[in-house]
Amino acid sequence: MKSSNASFAKALRRLRKERHVSQEALAFEAGLDRTYISLLELGRRSPTLDTMSAIACALNISLIDLAEAIQASTPPPGE
């Protein structure tokens, strides 16, 4: 799994769970399939900007907040 996918996966799962939202509910609100949300959380898919925007909107956060969560989930260089 690429580190960027892993960072996004970790951030997405954390944000979703903090808001007590199921994968199914998030998928519905974002206009995506539940299995796609699962694949994102497993780091097996790379989201497009449109997908990240839809997920941020469904989580009621800004793209900047989503980007900051991803950055916080990114390990420092060399790890």
N, CA, C and O atoms as a CHARMM CRD file, in Angstrom:
* protein
*
  316
    1    1 MET  N      0.85800  -1.17600   0.00000 PROA 1      0.00000
    2    1 MET  CA     0.00000   0.00000   0.00000 PROA 1      0.00000
    3    1 MET  C      0.90000   1.23400   0.00000 PROA 1      0.00000
    4    1 MET  O      1.83200   1.33300   0.79900 PROA 1      0.00000
    5    2 LYS  N      0.61300   2.17500  -0.90600 PROA 2      0.00000
    6    2 LYS  CA     1.38800   3.41000  -0.94400 PROA 2      0.00000
    7    2 LYS  C      1.12200   4.22000   0.31900 PROA 2      0.00000
    8    2 LYS  O      0.02500   4.18600   0.87500 PROA 2      0.00000
    9    3 SER  N      2.14600   4.94800   0.76100 PROA 3      0.00000
   10    3 SER  CA     2.00500   5.69300   2.01600 PROA 3      0.00000
   11    3 SER  C      0.90600   6.75200   1.94700 PROA 3      0.00000
   12    3 SER  O      0.24300   7.01400   2.95100 PROA 3      0.00000
   13    4 SER  N      0.70500   7.36300   0.78500 PROA 4      0.00000
   14    4 SER  CA    -0.36500   8.36700   0.68100 PROA 4      0.00000
   15    4 SER  C     -1.73300   7.71000   0.83300 PROA 4      0.00000
   16    4 SER  O     -2.62600   8.27200   1.46700 PROA 4      0.00000
   17    5 ASN  N     -1.89900   6.51500   0.25000 PROA 5      0.00000
   18    5 ASN  CA    -3.16000   5.79100   0.43000 PROA 5      0.00000
   19    5 ASN  C     -3.33900   5.37500   1.88100 PROA 5      0.00000
   20    5 ASN  O     -4.44500   5.44200   2.41700 PROA 5      0.00000
   21    6 ALA  N     -2.25800   4.94700   2.51800 PROA 6      0.00000
   22    6 ALA  CA    -2.32700   4.52900   3.92100 PROA 6      0.00000
   23    6 ALA  C     -2.69700   5.70500   4.82100 PROA 6      0.00000
   24    6 ALA  O     -3.49200   5.55400   5.74900 PROA 6      0.00000
   25    7 SER  N     -2.12700   6.86300   4.54900 PROA 7      0.00000
   26    7 SER  CA    -2.42900   8.05700   5.34900 PROA 7      0.00000
   27    7 SER  C     -3.88800   8.47000   5.17700 PROA 7      0.00000
   28    7 SER  O     -4.57100   8.79900   6.14700 PROA 7      0.00000
   29    8 PHE  N     -4.35900   8.44900   3.91800 PROA 8      0.00000
   30    8 PHE  CA    -5.75300   8.79000   3.67200 PROA 8      0.00000
   31    8 PHE  C     -6.66300   7.78200   4.35700 PROA 8      0.00000
   32    8 PHE  O     -7.65300   8.16400   4.98000 PROA 8      0.00000
   33    9 ALA  N     -6.33700   6.50200   4.24700 PROA 9      0.00000
   34    9 ALA  CA    -7.15100   5.44500   4.84300 PROA 9      0.00000
   35    9 ALA  C     -7.28300   5.63500   6.34800 PROA 9      0.00000
   36    9 ALA  O     -8.37800   5.56200   6.90400 PROA 9      0.00000
   37   10 LYS  N     -6.15800   5.87800   6.99100 PROA 10     0.00000
   38   10 LYS  CA    -6.15000   6.04700   8.44900 PROA 10     0.00000
   39   10 LYS  C     -6.96600   7.27700   8.86800 PROA 10     0.00000
   40   10 LYS  O     -7.74500   7.22300   9.82000 PROA 10     0.00000
   41   11 ALA  N     -6.77700   8.37400   8.14800 PROA 11     0.00000
   42   11 ALA  CA    -7.50600   9.60900   8.46100 PROA 11     0.00000
   43   11 ALA  C     -9.00400   9.43800   8.23900 PROA 11     0.00000
   44   11 ALA  O     -9.80600   9.85700   9.07300 PROA 11     0.00000
   45   12 LEU  N     -9.38200   8.82800   7.12700 PROA 12     0.00000
   46   12 LEU  CA   -10.80200   8.64300   6.81500 PROA 12     0.00000
   47   12 LEU  C    -11.48000   7.79300   7.87800 PROA 12     0.00000
   48   12 LEU  O    -12.55200   8.14500   8.37000 PROA 12     0.00000
   49   13 ARG  N    -10.86400   6.68600   8.22900 PROA 13     0.00000
   50   13 ARG  CA   -11.46000   5.80300   9.23900 PROA 13     0.00000
   51   13 ARG  C    -11.60200   6.52200  10.58100 PROA 13     0.00000
   52   13 ARG  O    -12.63400   6.41100  11.24200 PROA 13     0.00000
   53   14 ARG  N    -10.56800   7.25600  10.97700 PROA 14     0.00000
   54   14 ARG  CA   -10.61700   7.97400  12.25500 PROA 14     0.00000
   55   14 ARG  C    -11.72300   9.02500  12.24700 PROA 14     0.00000
   56   14 ARG  O    -12.51300   9.10300  13.18800 PROA 14     0.00000
   57   15 LEU  N    -11.78100   9.83200  11.18700 PROA 15     0.00000
   58   15 LEU  CA   -12.80000  10.88400  11.09400 PROA 15     0.00000
   59   15 LEU  C    -14.21200  10.29200  11.09700 PROA 15     0.00000
   60   15 LEU  O    -15.11300  10.81200  11.75500 PROA 15     0.00000
   61   16 ARG  N    -14.38800   9.20600  10.35700 PROA 16     0.00000
   62   16 ARG  CA   -15.71700   8.57600  10.28100 PROA 16     0.00000
   63   16 ARG  C    -16.13000   8.03200  11.64800 PROA 16     0.00000
   64   16 ARG  O    -17.26500   8.22500  12.08300 PROA 16     0.00000
   65   17 LYS  N    -15.21400   7.36100  12.31200 PROA 17     0.00000
   66   17 LYS  CA   -15.54600   6.78000  13.62600 PROA 17     0.00000
   67   17 LYS  C    -15.76600   7.85900  14.68200 PROA 17     0.00000
   68   17 LYS  O    -16.64000   7.71300  15.53700 PROA 17     0.00000
   69   18 GLU  N    -14.98700   8.94100  14.63600 PROA 18     0.00000
   70   18 GLU  CA   -15.18400  10.04300  15.58600 PROA 18     0.00000
   71   18 GLU  C    -16.58200  10.63100  15.47700 PROA 18     0.00000
   72   18 GLU  O    -17.13800  11.12500  16.45800 PROA 18     0.00000
   73   19 ARG  N    -17.14000  10.57500  14.28200 PROA 19     0.00000
   74   19 ARG  CA   -18.46900  11.13500  14.05300 PROA 19     0.00000
   75   19 ARG  C    -19.56700  10.07700  14.18200 PROA 19     0.00000
   76   19 ARG  O    -20.74500  10.36600  13.97300 PROA 19     0.00000
   77   20 HSD  N    -19.16700   8.84400  14.52800 PROA 20     0.00000
   78   20 HSD  CA   -20.11400   7.74200  14.71900 PROA 20     0.00000
   79   20 HSD  C    -20.97600   7.52600  13.47400 PROA 20     0.00000
   80   20 HSD  O    -22.19700   7.39300  13.55000 PROA 20     0.00000
   81   21 VAL  N    -20.29600   7.49600  12.32600 PROA 21     0.00000
   82   21 VAL  CA   -20.96900   7.30000  11.04400 PROA 21     0.00000
   83   21 VAL  C    -20.52000   5.96000  10.47200 PROA 21     0.00000
   84   21 VAL  O    -19.32800   5.65200  10.45100 PROA 21     0.00000
   85   22 SER  N    -21.47500   5.17200  10.01300 PROA 22     0.00000
   86   22 SER  CA   -21.12900   3.89100   9.39900 PROA 22     0.00000
   87   22 SER  C    -20.59600   4.12700   7.98500 PROA 22     0.00000
   88   22 SER  O    -20.79900   5.19200   7.40200 PROA 22     0.00000
   89   23 GLN  N    -19.91600   3.12500   7.45000 PROA 23     0.00000
   90   23 GLN  CA   -19.45200   3.21900   6.06600 PROA 23     0.00000
   91   23 GLN  C    -20.64300   3.40100   5.13400 PROA 23     0.00000
   92   23 GLN  O    -20.57900   4.17000   4.17500 PROA 23     0.00000
   93   24 GLU  N    -21.71800   2.69700   5.41800 PROA 24     0.00000
   94   24 GLU  CA   -22.91400   2.78500   4.58000 PROA 24     0.00000
   95   24 GLU  C    -23.50900   4.19500   4.59600 PROA 24     0.00000
   96   24 GLU  O    -23.86100   4.73300   3.54700 PROA 24     0.00000
   97   25 ALA  N    -23.62000   4.78600   5.77900 PROA 25     0.00000
   98   25 ALA  CA   -24.18100   6.13700   5.88700 PROA 25     0.00000
   99   25 ALA  C    -23.27600   7.15700   5.20300 PROA 25     0.00000
  100   25 ALA  O    -23.75800   8.05800   4.51700 PROA 25     0.00000
  101   26 LEU  N    -21.96000   7.01400   5.39100 PROA 26     0.00000
  102   26 LEU  CA   -21.02300   7.93200   4.73800 PROA 26     0.00000
  103   26 LEU  C    -21.12600   7.80400   3.23300 PROA 26     0.00000
  104   26 LEU  O    -21.15900   8.80600   2.52000 PROA 26     0.00000
  105   27 ALA  N    -21.17600   6.57700   2.74900 PROA 27     0.00000
  106   27 ALA  CA   -21.28200   6.34400   1.30500 PROA 27     0.00000
  107   27 ALA  C    -22.55200   6.98400   0.74800 PROA 27     0.00000
  108   27 ALA  O    -22.51800   7.62700  -0.30100 PROA 27     0.00000
  109   28 PHE  N    -23.66500   6.80700   1.44900 PROA 28     0.00000
  110   28 PHE  CA   -24.93400   7.38000   0.99600 PROA 28     0.00000
  111   28 PHE  C    -24.84200   8.89800   0.91700 PROA 28     0.00000
  112   28 PHE  O    -25.21400   9.49700  -0.09200 PROA 28     0.00000
  113   29 GLU  N    -24.34500   9.51700   1.98500 PROA 29     0.00000
  114   29 GLU  CA   -24.24800  10.98200   2.03100 PROA 29     0.00000
  115   29 GLU  C    -23.28300  11.52900   0.97600 PROA 29     0.00000
  116   29 GLU  O    -23.49000  12.62300   0.45200 PROA 29     0.00000
  117   30 ALA  N    -22.23700  10.77000   0.66800 PROA 30     0.00000
  118   30 ALA  CA   -21.23100  11.22400  -0.29800 PROA 30     0.00000
  119   30 ALA  C    -21.57600  10.81700  -1.72700 PROA 30     0.00000
  120   30 ALA  O    -20.89200  11.22100  -2.66700 PROA 30     0.00000
  121   31 GLY  N    -22.62900  10.02300  -1.89800 PROA 31     0.00000
  122   31 GLY  CA   -23.00400   9.56800  -3.24400 PROA 31     0.00000
  123   31 GLY  C    -22.03700   8.52600  -3.79300 PROA 31     0.00000
  124   31 GLY  O    -21.79400   8.45900  -4.99800 PROA 31     0.00000
  125   32 LEU  N    -21.48500   7.70800  -2.88200 PROA 32     0.00000
  126   32 LEU  CA   -20.52200   6.68400  -3.25900 PROA 32     0.00000
  127   32 LEU  C    -21.04000   5.31500  -2.83800 PROA 32     0.00000
  128   32 LEU  O    -22.04200   5.21600  -2.13000 PROA 32     0.00000
  129   33 ASP  N    -20.36600   4.27300  -3.26900 PROA 33     0.00000
  130   33 ASP  CA   -20.73000   2.91800  -2.88000 PROA 33     0.00000
  131   33 ASP  C    -20.03900   2.56200  -1.56900 PROA 33     0.00000
  132   33 ASP  O    -18.90500   2.98000  -1.33400 PROA 33     0.00000
  133   34 ARG  N    -20.71200   1.79400  -0.71500 PROA 34     0.00000
  134   34 ARG  CA   -20.13400   1.40800   0.56600 PROA 34     0.00000
  135   34 ARG  C    -18.85400   0.60900   0.38000 PROA 34     0.00000
  136   34 ARG  O    -17.91300   0.76300   1.15800 PROA 34     0.00000
  137   35 THR  N    -18.80700  -0.23400  -0.62800 PROA 35     0.00000
  138   35 THR  CA   -17.59200  -1.02400  -0.84400 PROA 35     0.00000
  139   35 THR  C    -16.42300  -0.13200  -1.24000 PROA 35     0.00000
  140   35 THR  O    -15.27500  -0.44800  -0.93000 PROA 35     0.00000
  141   36 TYR  N    -16.69700   0.97000  -1.91500 PROA 36     0.00000
  142   36 TYR  CA   -15.63200   1.91200  -2.27500 PROA 36     0.00000
  143   36 TYR  C    -15.07800   2.59000  -1.01500 PROA 36     0.00000
  144   36 TYR  O    -13.86700   2.77300  -0.88800 PROA 36     0.00000
  145   37 ILE  N    -15.95400   2.95600  -0.09800 PROA 37     0.00000
  146   37 ILE  CA   -15.50400   3.52800   1.18100 PROA 37     0.00000
  147   37 ILE  C    -14.61300   2.51500   1.89600 PROA 37     0.00000
  148   37 ILE  O    -13.56700   2.87700   2.43500 PROA 37     0.00000
  149   38 SER  N    -15.02400   1.25500   1.90100 PROA 38     0.00000
  150   38 SER  CA   -14.22400   0.20700   2.52900 PROA 38     0.00000
  151   38 SER  C    -12.84700   0.10100   1.87800 PROA 38     0.00000
  152   38 SER  O    -11.83800   0.00700   2.57600 PROA 38     0.00000
  153   39 LEU  N    -12.80000   0.11400   0.55800 PROA 39     0.00000
  154   39 LEU  CA   -11.52400   0.02600  -0.15700 PROA 39     0.00000
  155   39 LEU  C    -10.63800   1.23800   0.13500 PROA 39     0.00000
  156   39 LEU  O     -9.41800   1.10600   0.23900 PROA 39     0.00000
  157   40 LEU  N    -11.24800   2.41400   0.26600 PROA 40     0.00000
  158   40 LEU  CA   -10.47600   3.60500   0.63500 PROA 40     0.00000
  159   40 LEU  C     -9.88700   3.43700   2.02800 PROA 40     0.00000
  160   40 LEU  O     -8.72000   3.75800   2.25600 PROA 40     0.00000
  161   41 GLU  N    -10.69100   2.93400   2.95800 PROA 41     0.00000
  162   41 GLU  CA   -10.22000   2.76400   4.33400 PROA 41     0.00000
  163   41 GLU  C     -9.16700   1.66600   4.45500 PROA 41     0.00000
  164   41 GLU  O     -8.39100   1.65300   5.41100 PROA 41     0.00000
  165   42 LEU  N     -9.13600   0.76800   3.51200 PROA 42     0.00000
  166   42 LEU  CA    -8.10800  -0.27100   3.48600 PROA 42     0.00000
  167   42 LEU  C     -6.85700   0.18400   2.72900 PROA 42     0.00000
  168   42 LEU  O     -5.84100  -0.51100   2.71800 PROA 42     0.00000
  169   43 GLY  N     -6.94200   1.35100   2.10200 PROA 43     0.00000
  170   43 GLY  CA    -5.80500   1.86300   1.33900 PROA 43     0.00000
  171   43 GLY  C     -5.63800   1.21000  -0.00900 PROA 43     0.00000
  172   43 GLY  O     -4.56400   1.29000  -0.60600 PROA 43     0.00000
  173   44 ARG  N     -6.67800   0.56500  -0.50200 PROA 44     0.00000
  174   44 ARG  CA    -6.60000  -0.14300  -1.77400 PROA 44     0.00000
  175   44 ARG  C     -7.03900   0.69300  -2.96300 PROA 44     0.00000
  176   44 ARG  O     -6.90000   0.26300  -4.10800 PROA 44     0.00000
  177   45 ARG  N     -7.55800   1.86000  -2.71000 PROA 45     0.00000
  178   45 ARG  CA    -7.95800   2.78400  -3.77700 PROA 45     0.00000
  179   45 ARG  C     -7.44100   4.17000  -3.44500 PROA 45     0.00000
  180   45 ARG  O     -7.28900   4.53200  -2.27900 PROA 45     0.00000
  181   46 SER  N     -7.17600   4.93300  -4.48600 PROA 46     0.00000
  182   46 SER  CA    -6.74100   6.32600  -4.34000 PROA 46     0.00000
  183   46 SER  C     -7.91500   7.22800  -4.69400 PROA 46     0.00000
  184   46 SER  O     -8.45800   7.12400  -5.79500 PROA 46     0.00000
  185   47 PRO  N     -8.31500   8.10600  -3.78800 PROA 47     0.00000
  186   47 PRO  CA    -9.45900   8.96500  -4.07500 PROA 47     0.00000
  187   47 PRO  C     -9.09300  10.10100  -5.02100 PROA 47     0.00000
  188   47 PRO  O     -7.96800  10.60100  -5.01200 PROA 47     0.00000
  189   48 THR  N    -10.05400  10.49200  -5.82800 PROA 48     0.00000
  190   48 THR  CA    -9.89100  11.68100  -6.65600 PROA 48     0.00000
  191   48 THR  C    -10.22600  12.90600  -5.81200 PROA 48     0.00000
  192   48 THR  O    -10.74200  12.77700  -4.70200 PROA 48     0.00000
  193   49 LEU  N     -9.94100  14.06900  -6.32600 PROA 49     0.00000
  194   49 LEU  CA   -10.29500  15.29800  -5.62600 PROA 49     0.00000
  195   49 LEU  C    -11.80700  15.39100  -5.45900 PROA 49     0.00000
  196   49 LEU  O    -12.28800  15.82900  -4.41300 PROA 49     0.00000
  197   50 ASP  N    -12.56000  14.98500  -6.47900 PROA 50     0.00000
  198   50 ASP  CA   -14.01900  14.99300  -6.37000 PROA 50     0.00000
  199   50 ASP  C    -14.49600  14.07600  -5.24400 PROA 50     0.00000
  200   50 ASP  O    -15.41000  14.42500  -4.49600 PROA 50     0.00000
  201   51 THR  N    -13.87400  12.90700  -5.12800 PROA 51     0.00000
  202   51 THR  CA   -14.22900  11.96600  -4.06500 PROA 51     0.00000
  203   51 THR  C    -13.89500  12.54600  -2.69900 PROA 51     0.00000
  204   51 THR  O    -14.69900  12.46200  -1.77100 PROA 51     0.00000
  205   52 MET  N    -12.71300  13.13200  -2.57500 PROA 52     0.00000
  206   52 MET  CA   -12.33900  13.72800  -1.28900 PROA 52     0.00000
  207   52 MET  C    -13.28700  14.86100  -0.93000 PROA 52     0.00000
  208   52 MET  O    -13.64500  15.01700   0.23700 PROA 52     0.00000
  209   53 SER  N    -13.69400  15.64400  -1.90300 PROA 53     0.00000
  210   53 SER  CA   -14.63000  16.73800  -1.65900 PROA 53     0.00000
  211   53 SER  C    -15.98500  16.20400  -1.19300 PROA 53     0.00000
  212   53 SER  O    -16.58200  16.74800  -0.26400 PROA 53     0.00000
  213   54 ALA  N    -16.46800  15.14700  -1.83500 PROA 54     0.00000
  214   54 ALA  CA   -17.75300  14.55100  -1.45800 PROA 54     0.00000
  215   54 ALA  C    -17.68900  13.96900  -0.04700 PROA 54     0.00000
  216   54 ALA  O    -18.63400  14.10900   0.72900 PROA 54     0.00000
  217   55 ILE  N    -16.58200  13.32200   0.28200 PROA 55     0.00000
  218   55 ILE  CA   -16.41500  12.74300   1.61600 PROA 55     0.00000
  219   55 ILE  C    -16.33200  13.84300   2.66600 PROA 55     0.00000
  220   55 ILE  O    -16.95600  13.74400   3.72300 PROA 55     0.00000
  221   56 ALA  N    -15.56700  14.88700   2.37800 PROA 56     0.00000
  222   56 ALA  CA   -15.46900  16.00300   3.32800 PROA 56     0.00000
  223   56 ALA  C    -16.84000  16.62000   3.58100 PROA 56     0.00000
  224   56 ALA  O    -17.20400  16.89800   4.72300 PROA 56     0.00000
  225   57 CYS  N    -17.58400  16.82800   2.52300 PROA 57     0.00000
  226   57 CYS  CA   -18.93600  17.39500   2.64900 PROA 57     0.00000
  227   57 CYS  C    -19.82600  16.47100   3.48900 PROA 57     0.00000
  228   57 CYS  O    -20.56100  16.93900   4.35900 PROA 57     0.00000
  229   58 ALA  N    -19.76200  15.16900   3.23000 PROA 58     0.00000
  230   58 ALA  CA   -20.57800  14.20500   3.96800 PROA 58     0.00000
  231   58 ALA  C    -20.18400  14.14900   5.44300 PROA 58     0.00000
  232   58 ALA  O    -21.02300  13.88200   6.30400 PROA 58     0.00000
  233   59 LEU  N    -18.90900  14.40200   5.73200 PROA 59     0.00000
  234   59 LEU  CA   -18.43900  14.42700   7.12500 PROA 59     0.00000
  235   59 LEU  C    -18.60100  15.80000   7.76800 PROA 59     0.00000
  236   59 LEU  O    -18.28700  15.99400   8.94300 PROA 59     0.00000
  237   60 ASN  N    -19.09700  16.75100   6.97400 PROA 60     0.00000
  238   60 ASN  CA   -19.32100  18.12100   7.43300 PROA 60     0.00000
  239   60 ASN  C    -18.01400  18.79200   7.87500 PROA 60     0.00000
  240   60 ASN  O    -17.96000  19.47000   8.90100 PROA 60     0.00000
  241   61 ILE  N    -16.96400  18.58300   7.06900 PROA 61     0.00000
  242   61 ILE  CA   -15.67600  19.23200   7.30600 PROA 61     0.00000
  243   61 ILE  C    -15.20400  19.83800   5.98600 PROA 61     0.00000
  244   61 ILE  O    -15.71600  19.49800   4.92000 PROA 61     0.00000
  245   62 SER  N    -14.23600  20.72700   6.06800 PROA 62     0.00000
  246   62 SER  CA   -13.68100  21.32400   4.85700 PROA 62     0.00000
  247   62 SER  C    -12.60700  20.41400   4.26300 PROA 62     0.00000
  248   62 SER  O    -12.08700  19.52500   4.93600 PROA 62     0.00000
  249   63 LEU  N    -12.29100  20.64700   3.01000 PROA 63     0.00000
  250   63 LEU  CA   -11.18900  19.92000   2.38900 PROA 63     0.00000
  251   63 LEU  C     -9.88100  20.20500   3.12000 PROA 63     0.00000
  252   63 LEU  O     -9.01200  19.33600   3.20500 PROA 63     0.00000
  253   64 ILE  N     -9.74100  21.40300   3.64000 PROA 64     0.00000
  254   64 ILE  CA    -8.53800  21.75800   4.40400 PROA 64     0.00000
  255   64 ILE  C     -8.45100  20.89100   5.66200 PROA 64     0.00000
  256   64 ILE  O     -7.38000  20.38300   5.99300 PROA 64     0.00000
  257   65 ASP  N     -9.57800  20.72300   6.36400 PROA 65     0.00000
  258   65 ASP  CA    -9.58600  19.87000   7.55700 PROA 65     0.00000
  259   65 ASP  C     -9.25600  18.42500   7.19500 PROA 65     0.00000
  260   65 ASP  O     -8.53300  17.74700   7.92500 PROA 65     0.00000
  261   66 LEU  N     -9.78400  17.96000   6.06900 PROA 66     0.00000
  262   66 LEU  CA    -9.48100  16.60600   5.61300 PROA 66     0.00000
  263   66 LEU  C     -7.99700  16.47800   5.29400 PROA 66     0.00000
  264   66 LEU  O     -7.35900  15.49800   5.68000 PROA 66     0.00000
  265   67 ALA  N     -7.44400  17.46500   4.58900 PROA 67     0.00000
  266   67 ALA  CA    -6.01500  17.44800   4.25800 PROA 67     0.00000
  267   67 ALA  C     -5.15500  17.46200   5.51600 PROA 67     0.00000
  268   67 ALA  O     -4.13900  16.77000   5.57700 PROA 67     0.00000
  269   68 GLU  N     -5.54700  18.23400   6.51100 PROA 68     0.00000
  270   68 GLU  CA    -4.79400  18.27700   7.77200 PROA 68     0.00000
  271   68 GLU  C     -4.84800  16.93700   8.48400 PROA 68     0.00000
  272   68 GLU  O     -3.85900  16.51700   9.08600 PROA 68     0.00000
  273   69 ALA  N     -5.99600  16.25400   8.42400 PROA 69     0.00000
  274   69 ALA  CA    -6.11900  14.93100   9.04800 PROA 69     0.00000
  275   69 ALA  C     -5.23100  13.92300   8.32500 PROA 69     0.00000
  276   69 ALA  O     -4.62200  13.06000   8.95700 PROA 69     0.00000
  277   70 ILE  N     -5.16000  14.03300   7.01300 PROA 70     0.00000
  278   70 ILE  CA    -4.29100  13.14700   6.23500 PROA 70     0.00000
  279   70 ILE  C     -2.83900  13.41700   6.58600 PROA 70     0.00000
  280   70 ILE  O     -2.05800  12.48800   6.79200 PROA 70     0.00000
  281   71 GLN  N     -2.48100  14.68500   6.65100 PROA 71     0.00000
  282   71 GLN  CA    -1.10000  15.06200   6.98800 PROA 71     0.00000
  283   71 GLN  C     -0.73100  14.54800   8.37600 PROA 71     0.00000
  284   71 GLN  O      0.38400  14.06900   8.58300 PROA 71     0.00000
  285   72 ALA  N     -1.65100  14.64300   9.31700 PROA 72     0.00000
  286   72 ALA  CA    -1.38300  14.16500  10.67200 PROA 72     0.00000
  287   72 ALA  C     -1.20600  12.65100  10.71900 PROA 72     0.00000
  288   72 ALA  O     -0.56900  12.12400  11.63100 PROA 72     0.00000
  289   73 SER  N     -1.77100  11.95400   9.73800 PROA 73     0.00000
  290   73 SER  CA    -1.66200  10.49700   9.68100 PROA 73     0.00000
  291   73 SER  C     -0.45900  10.02700   8.87600 PROA 73     0.00000
  292   73 SER  O     -0.20800   8.82600   8.77100 PROA 73     0.00000
  293   74 THR  N      0.28400  10.97100   8.30900 PROA 74     0.00000
  294   74 THR  CA     1.44600  10.63700   7.49200 PROA 74     0.00000
  295   74 THR  C      2.68000  10.50100   8.38600 PROA 74     0.00000
  296   74 THR  O      3.02500  11.42200   9.12700 PROA 74     0.00000
  297   75 PRO  N      3.33500   9.35300   8.30700 PROA 75     0.00000
  298   75 PRO  CA     4.54800   9.19100   9.13600 PROA 75     0.00000
  299   75 PRO  C      5.66400  10.11500   8.66600 PROA 75     0.00000
  300   75 PRO  O      5.73700  10.44200   7.48100 PROA 75     0.00000
  301   76 PRO  N      6.52200  10.53200   9.56500 PROA 76     0.00000
  302   76 PRO  CA     7.64500  11.38200   9.17500 PROA 76     0.00000
  303   76 PRO  C      8.54400  10.65100   8.17500 PROA 76     0.00000
  304   76 PRO  O      8.57300   9.42100   8.15000 PROA 76     0.00000
  305   77 PRO  N      9.27500  11.40600   7.35300 PROA 77     0.00000
  306   77 PRO  CA    10.18000  10.77700   6.38300 PROA 77     0.00000
  307   77 PRO  C     11.16100   9.84300   7.08100 PROA 77     0.00000
  308   77 PRO  O     11.66000  10.13500   8.16800 PROA 77     0.00000
  309   78 GLY  N     11.42300   8.72500   6.43700 PROA 78     0.00000
  310   78 GLY  CA    12.38000   7.77200   6.97700 PROA 78     0.00000
  311   78 GLY  C     11.77800   6.70300   7.84800 PROA 78     0.00000
  312   78 GLY  O     12.48700   5.80700   8.30800 PROA 78     0.00000
  313   79 GLU  N     10.47000   6.77700   8.08700 PROA 79     0.00000
  314   79 GLU  CA     9.81800   5.73900   8.92000 PROA 79     0.00000
  315   79 GLU  C      9.07400   4.78200   8.04700 PROA 79     0.00000
  316   79 GLU  O      8.46000   3.83900   8.54700 PROA 79     0.00000
